[in-house]
Amino acid sequence: MKHPMDFSEYLELTQLQADYASAVDSGNWDLWPEFFTDKAIYKLQPRENHERGFPLATLAFDSKAMLRDRVYGIKETLFHDPYYQRHVVGAPVIRQRDEAGIHCESNYAVFRTKLNGLSTVFNVGRYLDIIVRTPQGLKFAQRLCIYDSEMIPNSIIYPI
């Protein structure tokens, strides 16, 4: 099923994905919430729970304000071994366009590098996004990060 989109709009969509990855890889956590609408949904959820329709998620936020709270936690209250992360994101596949926005899917892989160690594969899955046009440009109304493995490190601190 085709979902018409001109090249400039598709380029804007892929730029949003690239800018998001660059922002969360930069460690400038204040940038992260600005990619979302005020009532955005962000979830990090195992594939099995998602496919079975189970609501349990590793992280679940339902507003930009909650994302800002997470940023505060990352910067001020969470104690952990610092690490770098690097996202590799595939081209978005448009699944549907409707009054809710552009529904698209992108594969991702996140690599983690601890300050005293080698880079390792940290998290792999797909983003299921609903993206809307706002006066500030395209924003995520929903970003579901559906990760493939049930096995994850004992904590996920930074956004995927």
C-alpha positions in Angstrom: 0.0 0.0 0.0 1.5 3.3 -1.0 1.6 6.4 1.2 2.5 9.3 -1.0 5.2 11.6 0.3 7.3 14.0 -1.7 11.1 13.8 -1.5 11.5 17.0 0.6 9.1 15.7 3.2 10.9 12.3 3.3 14.2 14.1 3.7 12.8 16.0 6.6 11.6 12.8 8.2 15.0 11.1 7.8 16.7 14.3 9.1 14.5 14.1 12.2 15.7 10.5 12.8 19.4 11.5 12.2 19.1 14.5 14.5 17.5 12.4 17.2 20.3 9.9 17.1 22.9 12.6 17.1 21.3 14.3 20.1 21.0 11.2 22.3 24.6 10.2 21.4 25.9 13.6 22.2 25.2 13.4 26.0 23.4 16.8 25.9 20.3 15.3 27.5 18.3 18.6 27.4 18.0 18.1 23.6 16.1 14.9 23.9 12.6 16.1 25.1 12.5 18.7 22.4 12.0 16.0 19.7 8.6 15.3 21.2 5.2 16.9 21.4 3.9 17.9 24.8 1.6 14.8 25.1 4.1 12.4 23.5 4.4 8.7 24.4 7.8 7.2 24.7 8.2 3.5 25.6 11.1 1.1 25.7 9.5 -2.3 25.6 10.6 -5.9 24.9 9.4 -7.3 21.6 7.6 -10.2 23.2 5.4 -7.9 25.4 4.7 -5.7 22.4 3.7 -8.5 20.1 1.5 -10.1 22.8 -0.2 -6.8 23.6 1.2 -6.8 27.2 1.5 -3.3 28.6 4.7 -3.9 30.7 7.5 -1.7 29.5 11.0 -1.2 30.8 10.5 2.6 30.5 7.2 4.4 29.8 6.6 8.1 29.7 3.4 9.8 28.5 4.4 13.5 28.2 7.3 15.8 27.4 7.3 16.8 31.1 8.0 13.1 32.1 10.9 13.1 29.6 12.3 16.2 31.2 12.0 14.5 34.6 14.1 11.6 33.2 16.7 14.1 32.0 16.8 15.6 35.5 17.3 12.1 36.8 20.1 11.3 34.4 21.9 14.5 35.2 21.3 14.9 38.9 20.2 11.8 40.7 21.1 8.6 39.0 24.5 7.1 39.9 26.0 4.8 37.3 29.2 4.0 35.4 29.2 6.6 32.6 29.2 5.3 29.1 29.0 6.6 25.5 26.4 5.3 23.2 26.2 5.4 19.4 23.0 4.8 17.4 22.9 3.3 13.9 19.3 3.9 12.5 17.9 2.5 9.3 15.8 4.4 6.8 12.2 4.9 8.0 9.6 2.8 6.3 6.3 4.7 6.0 3.5 2.3 7.1 0.5 4.7 7.2 -0.5 8.3 7.0 -3.7 9.5 8.7 -5.1 12.3 10.9 -2.8 11.0 13.7 0.3 11.6 11.6 3.0 9.7 9.8 3.3 6.1 11.1 6.8 4.8 10.3 9.2 2.1 11.4 13.0 2.1 11.6 15.5 -0.5 12.7 18.1 0.6 15.2 21.2 -0.7 16.9 22.8 1.0 19.9 26.4 0.4 20.8 27.8 1.2 24.2 31.3 2.1 25.1 32.3 2.2 28.8 35.2 4.6 29.5 37.6 1.7 30.3 36.3 -0.9 27.9 35.5 -2.0 24.3 32.4 -1.1 22.4 29.6 -3.7 22.7 26.1 -4.1 21.2 23.9 -2.6 23.8 20.3 -2.7 22.4 18.8 -3.7 19.0 15.3 -3.4 17.8 12.9 -1.1 15.9 11.3 2.2 16.4 7.5 2.4 15.8 6.9 6.1 15.5 4.0 8.5 14.9 5.3 11.8 13.7 3.3 15.0 13.4 4.0 18.4 11.9 4.2 21.2 14.4 5.0 24.9 14.0 8.6 23.9 15.0 8.8 21.1 12.4 8.3 17.4 12.7 8.0 16.0 16.2 7.4 12.5 17.7 3.9 12.1 19.0 4.8 8.5 19.8 8.1 6.6 19.9 8.0 3.0 20.8 11.4 1.4 21.1 10.7 -2.3 20.7 13.9 -4.2 21.5 14.5 -7.7 20.3 16.2 -9.4 23.2 14.6 -10.2 26.6 18.1 -9.9 28.1 19.1 -6.3 28.8 21.8 -4.9 31.1 20.7 -4.4 34.7 19.8 -0.8 33.9 19.1 1.4 31.0 20.0 5.0 31.9 20.1 6.9 28.7 17.3 7.2 26.0 17.4 4.6 23.2 
